[in-house]
Amino acid sequence: MIDLNSTHIEEVLYNQNKYSEIVFIYTNNKTNRLNYTCDFIFNTVLNCHYEIINNLEEFERKQGVKINYSSTLHSKCINVPEHPFLNNACPIRKQMSLEIESNGSFVLFRKQLTDYDLNFDIFSAVFACISRYEEWINPKFDEHKRFEIEQSIFFNSNYHLTPQVDKWIHQLREALIAKFKCNLPLQPFKQISTVDLDNLYAFQHKGFIRNLGGGFKDLLKGKFGLIAKRMSVCLGMSRDPFDVYDLLIEHAKDNQLELVFFYLLNDKTKFDRTLNPYTKGFKKNIDQVCSKCKVGLHPSYYAYNNSELLKQEAELFKQLTNEPVQLSRQHYLRFDIKLTPGLLEKNCIKYDFTMGFAGKPGFRAGTSFPFPYFNFESNQSLNIVAVPFCAMDGAYSVYKAFDYGSTLKSLNELRSEVKKVGGFFITVFHERSFSKLHYGRMNELYFELFRKP
């Protein structure tokens, strides 16, 4: 396991050693959107260098791997058709058009032109997905004001379970390799396990009144096993069922797994019910975990659009850890694409792990790779990176009845899809999922999923 506490997160999320290939791209329209898209396609996914050229004579003099991105065919190139979507003046209110090919493949901005190597504008398609264009124009949200999977273009066409953007890029990669015999190998597949700490302990450090109230609720629901466990923990006779931190850290170390914990620091609302972060129990926990692995902030339910609240929580995180916040994931995945990234950036948070769905597994942006957020109002990328996940435990145990076999099968299939593109398999679990009293065999599933072969 890479020690995330002593290693810059960039070294985990981005390959520090670029392949030697350089791809020359000719276009008549060199824009911020094209630069942003090419950074992702070539620097991040294909791990190589690129240069955009808008002078045809200069482009023709170049030797090596070349892409022509224009409305005019050129020889000795990979020819990609151009759609006006990347034009900076393009409005942000039109729906995207999608096409399902005869072989079942899914594309955006299809242009069937004779002699072009691709039948769609891959640059516009990738940009539309990673810029989260559909969220910018989406008028429908769920009860928590979230963009949920039913609104996704991938879900409506049943392609949410594969990283379509990554597949498009590797279609381009294969075309480049076939034409130029260039060196563009897949990047090594990577896994990151993330755990959201919504409620640090089930019973421990909760105090007499809170445990009394919780015990009474358990009694009314006939949860006698929880009552017995609560009494045992409060009397110091057994370990709290949520106290799995050392176990998870040791498992990650043994199985060479990256592990990140996200701490909720608000206990004052209906949706924020963690242990008071000023208590000795909370401080002891975060001190111990920080010394062994990477931790991030779990901004509370109302912080997604509240600048002052987010600032307070970021400052508290720094007080507790002696380090500024680098990583975050929004509680309940509450996220406003037009507002939240800017608030996170303002608080100097560099990596946001919110990009995924609560109710079902799937690739929200169509990719398993990290990408910077894009702001359509300024027409620029932000200095904060989205790190997408493809599965959350609640999709299998809260939004549906948990089944061990089908859940493990689903997660393994998602991981297999990510392996095909050399991407990141990132999951979200919660501390409660490791309690047998609360979630049965979910903890067994986690350790089986991330067991080193």
NUBAVEX-173140 format. One line per 5 residues: number of its first residue (from 1); their letters; for each residue z, x, y of C-alpha. Coordinates in pm, whole numbers, plus 50000, padded with zeros to 5 digits. Layout:
N
NUM) A) Z:X:Y  ...
***
This chain:
453
1) MIDLN) 50000:50000:50000  49913:50131:50345  50229:50139:50554  50134:49899:50831  50446:49997:51021
6) STHIE) 50324:50354:51069  49949:50293:51065  49752:50137:51347  49629:49793:51247  49278:49901:51346
11) EVLYN) 49275:50132:51044  49338:49836:50815  49096:49591:50975  48817:49829:51071  48657:50110:50875
16) QNKYS) 48716:50426:51076  48424:50613:50913  48090:50460:51007  47789:50505:50783  47532:50742:50932
21) EIVFI) 47254:50485:50964  47154:50361:51309  46961:50037:51350  46724:50003:51646  46679:49646:51772
26) YTNNK) 46398:49543:52003  46442:49236:52222  46309:49100:52550  46650:48953:52629  46942:49195:52621
31) TNRLN) 47246:48973:52686  47623:48975:52650  47588:48734:52360  47347:48959:52174  47569:49264:52231
36) YTCDF) 47870:49070:52103  47680:48954:51796  47538:49298:51714  47883:49457:51745  47999:49220:51473
41) IFNTV) 47693:49243:51247  47643:49618:51257  47972:49779:51361  48207:49546:51175  48028:49402:50870
46) LNCHY) 47760:49661:50794  47975:49948:50928  47686:50132:51092  47556:50211:51440  47297:50020:51640
51) EIINN) 47103:50043:51964  46942:49754:52153  46615:49842:52327  46416:49619:52563  46132:49862:52628
56) LEEFE) 45860:49820:52367  45710:50168:52408  46051:50330:52365  46117:50113:52058  45784:50209:51898
61) RKQGV) 45867:50578:51940  46190:50539:51744  46195:50652:51382  46418:50491:51122  46563:50146:51064
66) KINYS) 46413:49895:51308  46444:49523:51379  46208:49330:51603  46389:49033:51754  46122:48860:51958
71) STLHS) 45852:48595:51950  45581:48854:51881  45533:49024:51545  45545:49403:51525  45461:49632:51236
76) KCINV) 45695:49873:51058  45994:49652:51142  46206:49376:51001  46088:49080:51208  46348:48819:51305
81) PEHPF) 46242:48502:51492  46401:48441:51831  46571:48118:51935  46683:48054:52297  47044:47989:52190
86) LNNAC) 47149:48343:52283  47011:48301:52632  47308:48322:52869  47192:48008:53048  47205:47802:52730
91) PIRKQ) 47439:47501:52779  47743:47455:52556  47716:47088:52479  47427:47054:52235  47496:47014:51864
96) MSLEI) 47364:47284:51632  47079:47198:51398  47117:47300:51037  46877:47320:50747  46934:47328:50373
101) ESNGS) 46663:47532:50205  46489:47428:49882  46692:47693:49695  47014:47540:49826  47087:47804:50091
106) FVLFR) 47229:47700:50425  47086:47824:50756  47110:47757:51130  46828:47790:51384  46555:47779:51123
111) KQLTD) 46207:47889:51236  45942:47896:50968  45694:48147:51109  45424:48326:50917  45495:48690:50827
116) YDLNF) 45851:48698:50965  46100:48860:50728  46369:48598:50793  46303:48227:50837  46586:48174:51083
121) DIFSA) 46737:48341:51389  47025:48527:51226  47155:48654:51560  47188:48305:51707  47332:48171:51381
126) VFACI) 47601:48440:51358  47685:48408:51726  47721:48030:51704  47971:48065:51420  48190:48352:51536
131) SRYEE) 48194:48234:51899  48332:47906:51757  48073:47711:51951  48139:47398:51747  48505:47406:51853
136) WINPK) 48408:47441:52219  48203:47122:52201  48421:46934:51951  48581:46612:52086  48783:46523:51774
141) FDEHK) 49118:46668:51666  49383:46577:51410  49736:46449:51481  49850:46799:51580  49548:46845:51810
146) RFEIE) 49383:47085:51567  49018:47136:51485  49028:47049:51117  48788:47109:50835  48627:46764:50840
151) QSIFF) 48472:46852:51178  48323:47177:51051  47950:47214:51006  48024:47409:50689  48234:47128:50538
156) NSNYH) 47985:46853:50617  47721:47047:50427  47971:47158:50158  47946:47529:50235  48301:47591:50356
161) LTPQV) 48410:47768:50037  48172:48060:50081  48153:48303:50376  47807:48194:50489  47794:48424:50791
166) DKWIH) 47868:48726:50572  47601:48614:50329  47342:48590:50609  47429:48941:50722  47393:49073:50370
171) QLREA) 47057:48899:50344  46955:49107:50645  47115:49414:50486  46910:49369:50169  46591:49331:50372
176) LIAKF) 46666:49654:50561  46742:49844:50241  46426:49716:50072  46203:49815:50365  46363:50140:50481
181) KCNLP) 46556:50263:50173  46851:50312:50407  47213:50379:50317  47409:50058:50384  47656:50016:50095
186) LQPFK) 47907:49731:50081  48242:49810:50235  48546:49823:50004  48697:49480:49938  49040:49434:50102
191) QISTV) 49335:49196:50060  49608:49101:50306  49895:48870:50216  50054:48701:50516  50376:48500:50510
196) DLDNL) 50480:48259:50786  50858:48242:50827  50913:47887:50952  51268:47861:50824  51421:48200:50751
201) YAFQH) 51683:48072:50506  51734:47744:50324  52115:47738:50350  52249:48079:50443  52364:48137:50804
206) KGFIR) 52305:47769:50888  52670:47688:50959  52894:47410:50830  52755:47118:51035  52389:47188:50957
211) NLGGG) 52456:47238:50587  52669:46923:50575  52387:46719:50727  52131:46876:50495  52351:46812:50192
216) FKDLL) 52389:46448:50288  52011:46407:50313  51970:46570:49971  52228:46327:49830  52040:46025:49965
221) KGKFG) 51719:46157:49805  51891:46230:49474  51820:46604:49497  52128:46711:49309  51984:47051:49216
226) LIAKR) 51952:47137:49585  52307:47020:49650  52441:47249:49378  52236:47541:49504  52345:47480:49863
231) MSVCL) 52712:47490:49762  52658:47802:49552  52487:47988:49839  52744:47878:50099  53027:47996:49873
236) GMSRD) 52857:48334:49831  52799:48281:49459  52417:48307:49461  52120:48422:49668  51951:48189:49917
241) PFDVY) 51627:48052:49763  51425:48162:50068  51566:48515:50062  51263:48672:49893  51180:48939:50150
246) DLLIE) 51277:49247:49951  51105:49102:49644  50778:49044:49832  50786:49387:49994  50848:49558:49661
251) HAKDN) 50572:49356:49494  50328:49452:49771  50416:49818:49730  50374:49807:49352  50040:49626:49375
256) QLELV) 49891:49814:49674  49883:49496:49879  49891:49471:50258  50173:49239:50364  50255:49090:50707
261) FFYLL) 50539:48854:50801  50512:48621:51102  50845:48520:51260  50904:48185:51429  51154:48238:51713
266) NDKTK) 51214:47881:51830  51467:47643:51674  51484:47376:51943  51218:47113:51858  51136:46868:51582
271) FDRTL) 50862:47102:51461  51049:47431:51510  51348:47446:51277  51412:47809:51200  51745:47989:51209
276) NPYTK) 51861:48062:51564  51704:48403:51642  52017:48516:51828  52241:48492:51519  52354:48796:51327
281) GFKKN) 52177:48670:51013  51841:48649:51187  51876:48986:51356  51980:49154:51031  51680:49006:50850
286) IDQVC) 51417:49109:51105  51572:49458:51135  51546:49512:50760  51194:49371:50725  51064:49563:51029
291) SKCKV) 51179:49889:50874  50964:49829:50565  50647:49645:50670  50448:49497:50958  50569:49185:51135
296) GLHPS) 50414:48956:51394  50503:48658:51611  50465:48298:51497  50432:48122:51836  50608:47786:51822
301) YYAYN) 50460:47438:51808  50431:47388:52184  50341:47749:52273  49969:47718:52197  49900:47586:52549
306) NSELL) 50221:47684:52729  50193:48022:52899  50561:48048:52998  50690:47953:52654  50460:48201:52483
311) KQEAE) 50572:48471:52725  50939:48400:52647  50879:48423:52274  50678:48745:52307  50960:48898:52512
316) LFKQL) 51219:48788:52258  51011:48940:51979  51012:49271:52165  51390:49250:52209  51442:49190:51838
321) TNEPV) 51196:49450:51707  51185:49708:51988  50806:49678:51970  50558:49466:52169  50378:49191:51982
326) QLSRQ) 50049:49305:51828  49994:49030:51572  50042:48655:51586  49964:48329:51412  50019:47991:51575
331) HYLRF) 50280:47763:51416  50114:47459:51254  49787:47642:51335  49791:47465:51673  49510:47629:51862
336) DIKLT) 49289:47541:52158  48977:47761:52149  48935:47726:52528  49293:47815:52616  49500:47980:52341
341) PGLLE) 49305:48309:52302  49337:48374:52675  49713:48311:52666  49754:48548:52372  49544:48812:52547
346) KNCIK) 49756:48772:52862  50063:48857:52653  49889:49171:52519  49860:49033:52165  49569:49208:51997
351) YDFTM) 49518:49025:51666  49544:48652:51601  49561:48531:51240  49526:48156:51314  49157:48121:51224
356) GFAGK) 49170:47899:50915  49240:47543:50803  49568:47374:50713  49446:47091:50493  49189:47262:50273
361) PGFRA) 49079:47615:50182  48768:47749:50348  48612:47992:50594  48657:47832:50936  48418:48067:51115
366) GTSFP) 48200:48129:50809  48322:48488:50779  48595:48689:50610  48571:48971:50868  48766:49004:51197
371) FPYFN) 48583:48924:51521  48675:48910:51892  48716:48568:52048  48438:48467:52288  48480:48273:52610
376) FESNQ) 48182:48059:52710  48315:48006:53061  48310:48378:53142  48030:48445:52891  48224:48744:52758
381) SLNIV) 48426:48844:52457  48802:48874:52495  49029:49165:52411  49184:48977:52122  49052:48970:51768
386) AVPFC) 49053:48673:51530  49153:48771:51177  49043:48477:50959  49221:48358:50645  49060:48143:50376
391) AMDGA) 49355:47970:50209  49702:47842:50296  49962:47739:50039  50006:47395:50198  49643:47305:50125
396) YSVYK) 49740:47308:49758  50097:47175:49775  50142:46963:50090  49804:46798:50144  49763:46735:49770
401) AFDYG) 49972:46743:49454  50022:47099:49337  49851:47201:49014  49901:47559:48899  49575:47600:48708
406) STLKS) 49335:47447:48962  49505:47626:49252  49481:47968:49087  49119:47896:48996  49036:47800:49356
411) LNELR) 49200:48112:49500  49030:48340:49250  48692:48184:49332  48751:48241:49705  48845:48602:49635
416) SEVKK) 48534:48647:49423  48316:48522:49711  48480:48771:49949  48433:49057:49703  48059:48991:49700
421) VGGFF) 48037:49077:50070  48301:49351:50087  48520:49143:50317  48886:49047:50359  49069:48810:50127
426) ITVFH) 49356:48685:50343  49602:48416:50241  49892:48235:50407  50214:48150:50224  50550:48037:50358
431) ERSFS) 50900:48148:50267  50974:47806:50113  50685:47841:49868  50883:48107:49680  51172:47869:49607
436) KLHYG) 51145:47716:49260  51377:47438:49372  51136:47336:49648  50787:47423:49519  50814:47479:49146
441) RMNEL) 50562:47735:49018  50404:47830:49352  50598:48158:49349  50466:48240:49000  50114:48171:49121
446) YFELF) 50153:48412:49413  50267:48701:49194  49992:48631:48941  49728:48612:49216  49826:48945:49368
451) RKP) 49903:49135:49050  49718:49463:49031  49486:49469:48723
***
